[in-house]
Amino acid sequence: MKRAEDLDEDTALFAVDDSQDYGEVRYKATGWLDAMLYSLIFTMEPEEIIRAISLRKSTAQEQRDYAEEY
C-alpha cells in the first residue's frame, strides 16, 4: 500500500476507529492525496511503526466531517 505514505499528514484529521471490536486499536486518518480526500485505516505497531490496513476515497460523510474541522 505504497500510496498510503503520500497522504498529507499535516492536514489530516485523525480519529480512533472504534466502529467495531477489531481486537486492536485502529486509527483513521482522513487527508488529501492527489487533490482528493482519502481515508487511511491503520494501527501503530511497536516502536511507532505504522501498519496500513486500507486506503480508500473518503465517503461523503467523512468529507463533511473533514470540512467541519477545517
N, C-alpha and C positions, 0 to 999 in steps of 0.2 A: 504494500500500500504506500508506494513512494510518494504519491501526491499529498498525503497527509502532512508531510513535512512542509509543504508550501502554504498551508493555512496561515493567515496573518494572525499570529498570537497577540500582537499588540492591541488589536481592536476586537479580539474575540470576546464573546460572552461565555463565561464558564459556569457550569452548574453540576451538581451531583445528579446522576441518572438513577433515580430510585423508583422508576416506573414498574419494576419487577424485582424479585429477590434473585439476584444473579449469583449469590454466594461469594461475591467480591464487590468492592466499591468501584463503581464505574462513574465516569465523568462524561459530560457532553460539552464540547466547545463549538459554538456557532460563530463563524467568521468568514471573511472574504477569501475567495480563491478564484482567480480568473474573472473578476468583476461580478461574481455571483456568490450568494450566501450558501455555505455548506455547513453540515453538522458532522462533527467527528466524535465518535464514541471511543473512549479509551480507558485504560487502567494505568496506575502507576506501580511499576514493579520495584523491587528493592533497588536501592541506590538511585532512585528517581528516574528510572528508565521508563519511558512511555511505550506502552503496547497498544497499538491501534487495533480496534475491533471492527469498526466500519466507518466509511466516509461516504456521504450522500448529499445531494442537494437538499437544502432545508425545506421543510414543509411551510405552508402558508402561515400556520400558527407560530412556528419558530421565527419566521421573518417578522411577524408582528411583534413578538416578544423582543426581538433584537432592536427593532425600531423604537420601541418604548424605552429601552435602556440607553440608546444612543440617539 
